[in-house]
């Protein structure tokens, strides 16, 4: 899915462009530049890949190739409700993979992706450190232990209802 940069992201990318000359244009700066962009935007949009390529005088495919090699880089913006499904040993044994599949099915995205409205993203993580609560997911900063596949729909619905409530409150003001 191709996401269009919003006004804030465009502004941040312009700010980053002004800082690039300070960093230099040596190829060895590729990863630090990508890390800078991800720190500011939370992901690497296609536009940023082209900016980096132009700055370092290398092809966009080379920038993308390096970025995809490292699992620290995201190519989709994180959702407002970032769902992290633990698939560490304890969570995997207790059905973490089934919970991940339920989120993918309910949100109609795959792990590592973000819904078109940028409300949800789903990622697998190796361990959240709450093995006694397995299986575990983290939504934003909230840990949900003893997760069950049947709870997935309720969590998604609750987040959507909360969004609608906030939108109504904005309209009333």
C-alpha distance (Angstrom), angle and dihedral (degrees) to the residues before:
residue distance angle dihedral
X1 . . .
X2 3.79 . .
X3 3.79 114.0 .
X4 3.78 121.2 -154.5
X5 3.78 113.9 -134.8
X6 3.79 112.9 -111.3
X7 3.82 121.1 -136.2
X8 3.80 93.8 -92.9
X9 3.81 92.2 50.2
X10 3.81 91.2 48.6
X11 3.79 89.7 51.5
X12 3.81 92.0 49.1
X13 3.80 91.3 48.8
X14 3.81 89.6 52.1
X15 3.82 89.7 51.4
X16 3.80 89.9 50.2
X17 3.81 90.6 51.2
X18 3.80 89.7 57.6
X19 3.82 91.2 52.9
X20 3.82 96.2 49.3
X21 3.83 95.8 82.8
X22 3.83 88.6 57.9
X23 3.80 89.7 56.0
X24 3.79 93.7 48.6
X25 3.77 131.8 -129.4
X26 3.78 101.6 -99.1
X27 3.82 113.9 131.1
X28 3.79 89.0 -122.7
X29 3.82 87.2 70.7
X30 3.82 93.1 64.6
X31 3.80 97.8 99.7
X32 3.84 95.6 41.3
X33 3.83 89.2 50.5
X34 3.81 91.5 49.6
X35 3.81 89.7 48.0
X36 3.81 90.5 50.6
X37 3.80 91.4 51.8
X38 3.78 93.3 47.0
X39 3.82 90.9 47.9
X40 3.82 89.5 55.2
X41 3.83 101.0 37.5
X42 3.84 100.7 25.1
X43 3.82 89.2 -128.0
X44 3.82 142.5 34.3
X45 3.81 109.9 -102.4
X46 3.80 119.5 -163.1
X47 3.81 90.1 -107.8
X48 3.80 90.0 58.8
X49 3.81 91.7 50.9
X50 3.82 88.5 56.2
X51 3.81 92.2 46.7
X52 3.81 90.9 52.6
X53 3.80 92.4 45.9
X54 3.80 91.9 51.7
X55 3.80 92.3 46.1
X56 3.81 94.6 49.5
X57 3.82 93.7 36.4
X58 3.79 93.9 -124.0
X59 3.79 131.4 118.7
X60 3.82 121.3 -84.7
X61 3.81 88.1 -124.6
X62 3.80 90.2 58.8
X63 3.82 91.0 50.4
X64 3.80 90.3 47.6
X65 3.81 91.4 46.3
X66 3.80 92.2 54.9
X67 3.81 93.1 43.1
X68 3.81 93.0 50.8
X69 3.80 90.7 50.8
X70 3.80 91.0 65.7
X71 3.76 118.6 63.7
X72 3.83 92.3 -150.3
X73 3.80 91.8 79.1
X74 3.80 124.6 85.2
X75 3.79 124.4 -158.1
X76 3.80 95.9 -169.4
X77 3.80 124.8 60.4
X78 3.78 113.2 -107.1
X79 3.78 112.8 -107.6
X80 3.79 122.7 -113.9
X81 3.79 83.6 -112.8
X82 3.79 101.6 44.8
X83 3.80 108.2 -167.7
X84 3.79 117.2 -158.2
X85 3.78 114.9 -171.0
X86 3.78 114.4 -158.9
X87 3.78 114.4 -133.7
X88 3.79 98.1 173.7
X89 3.78 116.4 134.4
X90 3.82 98.2 -83.9
X91 3.82 93.4 43.8
X92 3.79 93.2 44.1
X93 3.82 91.8 51.2
X94 3.82 90.1 50.1
X95 3.82 95.2 50.5
X96 3.80 106.6 -84.3
X97 3.80 90.4 146.6
X98 3.81 90.7 57.2
X99 3.81 90.2 51.3
X100 3.81 89.9 50.8
X101 3.82 90.1 50.7
X102 3.82 90.3 50.4
X103 3.82 91.8 53.2
X104 3.81 90.4 47.7
X105 3.79 91.3 50.2
X106 3.81 95.9 43.8
X107 3.82 94.7 46.1
X108 3.82 94.3 36.0
X109 3.81 92.5 -130.4
X110 3.79 134.9 104.9
X111 3.79 126.1 -121.3
X112 3.78 111.2 -73.8
X113 3.81 91.5 30.7
X114 3.78 135.4 105.3
X115 3.80 128.6 -140.9
X116 3.81 115.4 -106.0
X117 3.81 91.2 -109.3
X118 3.84 89.6 52.5
X119 3.79 90.5 -125.2
X120 3.82 97.0 119.5
X121 3.77 138.1 28.0
X122 3.78 125.6 177.4
X123 3.78 126.3 -151.3
X124 3.75 135.0 168.2
X125 3.79 116.7 -130.6
X126 3.78 129.0 -165.0
X127 3.79 97.3 -130.8
X128 3.79 138.8 -14.7
X129 3.79 94.8 -166.8
X130 3.80 96.4 -116.1
X131 3.79 99.3 105.2
X132 3.80 93.4 150.4
X133 3.82 88.2 62.6
X134 3.81 94.9 49.5
X135 2.92 129.6 -171.2
X136 3.79 94.7 45.7
X137 3.78 136.6 177.2
X138 3.78 129.0 -178.2
X139 3.80 120.3 -146.6
X140 3.78 108.9 -169.2
X141 3.79 101.1 -44.3
X142 3.81 96.6 -28.2
X143 3.80 118.8 104.9
X144 3.80 116.2 -146.9
X145 3.79 111.0 -163.2
X146 3.79 129.7 -168.1
X147 3.78 86.7 26.6
X148 3.77 117.7 -171.7
X149 3.80 128.7 -163.1
X150 3.80 88.8 -119.7
X151 3.85 90.4 61.9
X152 3.82 94.3 59.3
X153 3.80 95.8 82.2
X154 3.81 91.7 48.3
X155 3.81 93.0 52.6
X156 3.80 92.0 49.1
X157 3.80 92.3 45.6
X158 3.82 92.1 48.1
X159 3.82 91.2 53.0
X160 3.81 91.9 48.4
X161 3.81 92.5 48.4
X162 3.81 90.1 49.5
X163 3.82 90.0 51.8
X164 3.81 91.8 50.5
X165 3.80 90.3 48.2
X166 3.82 91.2 52.5
X167 3.81 91.1 47.8
X168 3.82 91.2 51.6
X169 3.80 90.7 49.3
X170 3.82 90.2 51.7
X171 3.81 91.0 51.3
X172 3.80 92.2 50.3
X173 3.81 92.2 55.4
